[in-house]
Amino acid sequence: MKVLVTGAAGFIALHVAERLLARGDEVFGIDNLSPYYDVSLKEARLARLKGRDGFRFLRQDLSDREGMAAIFARERFERVVHLGAQPGVRHSLDAPFDYVDSNLTGHLTVLEGCRRTGVEHLVYASSSSVYGLNRTPFHASDRTDHPVSLYGATKKANEVMSHAYAHLFGVPATGLRFFTVYGPWGRPDMATMKFTRAILAGEPIEVFGHGEMKRDFTYVGDIADSVVALLDRAPGPDLSWTPEAGDAAGSAAPYRVFNIGNGEPVLLMDFIRTLERLLGRTAVIVLRDLQPGDLLETRSDTEPLARLLGAAPYTSLADGLGRFIAWYREFYRA
């Protein structure tokens, strides 16, 4: 297949693209190489893909309407994995328009490209942040009407926009609500990388929510495996679905939403203790209040995903962190 992967220089996209290439797909990657975090890390990810048979890359901003339309018209993709976005809950407090440009306008250019060129299946990244004030465990069938961050609101908007295009134009769309992804090649603004760097340097780490936060940490390899497996399973209309009897994860249109998480939330302090053990160092901990936009706990229900694929993410935290640390020591050995 010929697959467009947006955000190709990103953390999850690297792992997805590697799997697609390994099975013989042609991958066309785009990314604007935003300086939101270390561009050299993004370039290093791309270096793993460039030169491999079947991979091409173009530096491209998702919000460029004409540029995106031209790419879709010229390349005629069969399927699209849309992972490009402006990430980060806390950054959205300071730079809200970055999220409008990338996550709203950017998502619309992808939807329009899929519509205009007859893409067979759009798989796109949503987020556990859409659940907001909901109580755990989070079910994909739950309504998500009260996000508590602009980032979460834009991801909720992506789901609503995708449903509209599935209903109006028959664009098959699968939204994936990722839960706290970690692993090799991870983002430096996320806890795993920040804590590891600080612990090795003997610097203090800030632990928000006074150590009472719980996160459904999910290994990136499990995420990538699920994305690729779902890409091959385009949704069709559910003719039995009605507003009264159906749930929010499905539709009479070719549209659906899944959680991709580990299903076993971990207390942040236990996460830190596991890091300490694997690194052989003790963390210097500074407890802080919960920050605006943060959720105290995330917990995914992945039963619908397991029912469709035959399995759900399963890598244990100790195994996943061990693989991350091995990569970290190698990549940052200098």
C-alpha positions in Angstrom: 0.0 0.0 0.0 0.9 3.6 -0.4 0.5 5.3 3.1 0.8 8.9 4.1 2.3 9.2 7.6 2.0 12.8 9.0 4.3 13.9 11.8 6.8 11.5 10.4 9.7 12.9 12.5 7.7 12.3 15.7 8.0 9.7 18.4 5.0 7.4 17.6 5.3 8.0 13.8 8.8 6.6 13.7 7.7 3.3 15.1 4.7 3.1 12.9 6.7 3.9 9.8 9.3 1.3 10.6 6.6 -1.3 10.9 4.9 -0.3 7.6 8.2 -0.3 5.7 9.1 -3.7 7.2 6.0 -5.3 5.8 6.6 -3.8 2.4 4.4 -0.7 2.3 5.4 2.5 0.6 5.5 5.3 3.2 5.4 9.0 2.3 6.2 11.0 5.4 5.6 14.7 6.1 6.6 16.9 9.0 7.2 20.6 9.6 10.1 19.9 12.1 8.6 22.3 14.6 11.1 23.6 17.2 8.6 22.8 20.0 11.3 20.4 21.2 14.8 19.4 20.1 14.8 19.3 16.3 18.0 17.3 16.3 16.1 14.4 17.9 13.5 14.6 15.1 16.2 14.6 12.5 17.8 11.5 14.1 14.4 9.7 13.9 14.1 10.7 10.2 17.7 9.4 9.6 16.5 5.9 10.6 13.9 6.1 7.8 15.7 7.9 5.0 17.4 5.7 2.6 15.2 2.7 3.3 13.4 1.2 0.3 9.9 2.6 0.1 10.3 5.8 2.2 10.1 9.3 1.0 10.0 12.5 3.1 8.8 16.1 2.5 9.0 18.9 4.9 5.5 20.2 5.0 3.2 22.2 7.4 -0.2 20.6 7.9 -1.9 24.0 8.0 -0.7 24.9 4.5 -4.0 24.2 2.6 -2.6 24.5 -0.9 0.5 22.5 -0.2 -1.5 19.7 1.5 -4.0 19.6 -1.3 -1.2 19.3 -3.9 0.4 16.4 -2.0 -2.8 14.4 -1.9 -3.6 15.1 -5.5 -0.2 14.1 -6.7 0.5 11.1 -4.6 -3.0 9.4 -4.4 -2.5 7.7 -1.1 -4.5 4.5 -0.4 -4.4 5.0 3.4 -3.4 7.7 5.9 -1.9 7.6 9.4 -2.4 11.1 10.8 -0.1 11.5 13.8 1.1 15.1 13.2 -0.1 17.6 15.8 1.0 20.2 18.3 1.3 18.1 21.5 1.4 19.0 25.1 -1.3 19.9 27.7 0.8 22.5 29.5 2.1 24.3 26.4 -1.5 24.9 25.3 -1.9 27.3 28.2 0.7 29.6 26.8 0.5 29.1 23.0 -3.2 28.3 22.1 -3.0 29.4 18.5 -0.3 26.8 17.8 -3.0 24.2 18.5 -5.6 25.8 16.3 -3.2 25.9 13.4 -1.8 22.4 13.7 -4.6 20.4 15.4 -7.7 22.0 13.8 -6.7 23.5 10.5 -4.1 20.7 10.1 -6.7 18.0 10.7 -9.1 19.6 8.3 -6.5 19.6 5.5 -6.0 15.9 6.0 -9.7 15.2 6.0 -10.1 17.2 2.8 -7.3 15.4 1.2 -8.9 12.0 2.1 -12.2 13.2 0.8 -11.0 14.6 -2.5 -8.8 11.6 -3.4 -10.8 8.7 -2.2 -8.5 7.5 0.6 -9.6 4.0 1.8 -9.0 4.6 5.5 -7.9 7.4 7.8 -6.4 6.4 11.1 -5.7 9.4 13.3 -4.3 10.2 16.8 -6.7 11.4 19.4 -5.8 11.4 23.1 -6.9 10.3 26.6 -7.1 14.1 27.3 -10.5 14.1 25.7 -11.9 12.4 28.8 -11.4 15.5 31.0 -13.7 15.4 34.0 -14.9 11.9 33.3 -14.4 9.2 36.0 -12.1 6.3 35.4 -11.9 3.8 33.9 -12.3 5.6 30.6 -14.5 3.8 28.1 -14.3 4.7 24.4 -18.1 4.6 24.4 -18.3 7.3 27.1 -19.4 10.8 26.1 -16.5 13.3 26.3 -18.1 16.6 26.8 -15.9 18.2 29.4 -12.2 18.4 28.4 -10.0 20.4 30.8 -7.3 21.6 28.5 -7.3 23.2 25.1 -5.1 20.4 23.8 -7.9 17.9 24.9 -10.5 20.1 23.3 -8.7 20.1 19.9 -8.5 16.3 20.0 -12.2 16.1 20.8 -12.8 18.4 17.8 -10.7 16.1 15.6 -13.1 13.2 16.5 -16.2 15.3 15.8 -14.7 16.6 12.5 -13.8 13.1 11.4 -17.3 11.8 12.2 -18.8 14.6 10.1 -16.6 13.6 7.1 -17.4 10.0 7.6 -21.2 10.8 7.6 -21.2 13.4 4.8 -18.6 11.9 2.4 -18.1 8.3 3.5 -14.4 8.8 4.6 -13.7 5.7 6.8 -12.1 7.1 9.9 -10.7 5.5 13.1 -9.7 7.7 16.0 -7.2 6.4 18.6 -7.1 7.7 22.1 -3.5 7.2 23.2 -2.6 6.9 26.9 0.8 8.2 28.1 3.1 6.7 25.5 6.7 6.1 26.5 9.7 4.2 25.1 12.8 4.5 22.9 12.9 7.8 20.8 10.4 9.4 23.2 9.8 13.2 23.5 12.0 15.2 25.8 9.1 17.1 27.2 7.4 14.0 28.6 8.0 12.6 32.1 10.0 9.5 31.2 12.7 11.5 29.4 12.7 14.4 31.9 12.9 12.2 34.9 15.6 10.0 33.4 17.8 13.0 32.5 17.4 14.7 35.9 18.0 11.5 37.9 21.2 10.7 36.0 22.4 14.4 36.5 21.5 14.4 40.2 19.0 17.2 39.6 15.6 17.5 41.3 12.5 16.4 39.6 9.1 18.1 40.0 6.3 15.7 40.8 2.9 17.3 40.3 -0.2 16.3 42.2 2.0 15.6 45.3 2.8 12.2 44.0 -0.8 11.1 43.9 -1.2 11.2 40.1 -1.7 7.9 38.3 -1.0 7.3 34.6 -1.9 4.5 32.2 1.7 4.2 30.8 1.7 2.5 27.4 4.8 1.2 25.6 5.3 2.7 22.1 5.8 -0.6 20.5 2.3 -1.7 21.6 0.9 1.5 20.3 2.6 1.1 16.9 1.5 -2.5 16.5 -2.1 -1.5 17.3 -2.0 1.4 14.8 -0.8 -0.8 11.9 -3.2 -3.6 12.7 -6.1 -1.2 12.8 -5.0 0.5 9.5 -5.9 -2.8 7.8 -9.4 -2.8 9.3 -11.3 0.1 7.9 -14.7 0.6 9.6 -17.9 0.2 7.7 -21.3 1.7 8.6 -23.0 0.1 11.6 -26.5 -0.2 10.3 -27.9 -1.1 13.7 -26.5 2.0 15.3 -29.0 4.7 16.4 -28.6 7.8 18.6 -30.8 6.1 21.2 -29.2 2.6 21.2 -25.7 3.3 19.9 -22.7 4.5 21.8 -20.2 7.4 21.2 -17.5 5.0 19.9 -19.4 4.0 16.8 -21.8 5.3 14.3 -24.1 4.6 11.4 -21.2 6.2 9.4 -17.9 4.4 8.7 -16.4 5.8 12.0 -15.1 4.4 15.3 -12.9 5.3 18.2 -10.7 3.1 20.3 -8.6 3.5 23.5 -5.0 2.3 23.2 -3.6 2.0 26.7 -2.1 -0.6 29.0 -5.2 -0.7 31.2 -3.2 -0.7 34.5 -2.6 2.8 35.9 0.6 3.3 37.8 1.1 5.7 40.7 3.6 8.3 39.6 5.8 7.7 42.6 5.9 3.9 41.7 6.9 4.9 38.2 9.8 6.9 39.7 10.9 4.1 42.0 11.0 1.7 39.0 13.2 4.3 37.1 15.5 4.6 40.2 15.9 0.8 40.3 16.7 0.5 36.6 19.1 3.5 36.6 20.8 2.6 39.9 20.3 6.1 41.1 18.0 7.9 43.6 15.8 10.7 42.5 15.7 14.1 44.3 11.9 14.8 44.4 10.1 18.1 44.8 6.4 17.7 45.3 4.1 20.3 43.5 0.4 21.0 43.2 -1.5 19.6 40.3 -1.1 21.9 37.3 -4.1 23.4 35.3 -5.2 21.0 32.6 -3.7 17.9 34.2 -5.8 14.8 35.1 -5.3 13.2 38.4 -5.7 9.7 37.0 -6.0 8.0 33.6 -7.2 4.4 33.1 -8.1 2.9 29.8 -10.7 0.3 29.0 -9.2 -1.6 26.0 -11.7 -4.5 25.8 -13.1 -3.3 22.4 -9.6 -3.1 21.0 -8.7 -6.6 22.3 -12.0 -8.0 20.9 -11.2 -6.7 17.4 -7.5 -7.4 17.3 -7.3 -10.5 19.5 -4.9 -8.6 21.9 -4.4 -5.3 23.6 -1.2 -3.5 24.7 0.6 -5.8 27.2 4.3 -4.7 27.7 5.0 -4.4 31.4 6.3 -1.1 32.8 9.6 -2.6 33.9 10.2 -4.2 30.5 9.2 -1.0 28.6 11.3 1.3 30.8 14.3 -1.1 30.5 14.1 -0.8 26.7 13.8 3.0 27.0 16.8 3.3 29.3 19.0 1.1 27.0 18.1 3.4 24.1 18.7 6.5 26.2 22.1 5.5 27.4 23.1 4.6 23.8 21.6 7.7 22.1 22.9 10.2 24.7 26.2 8.4 25.5 28.2 11.5 24.6 
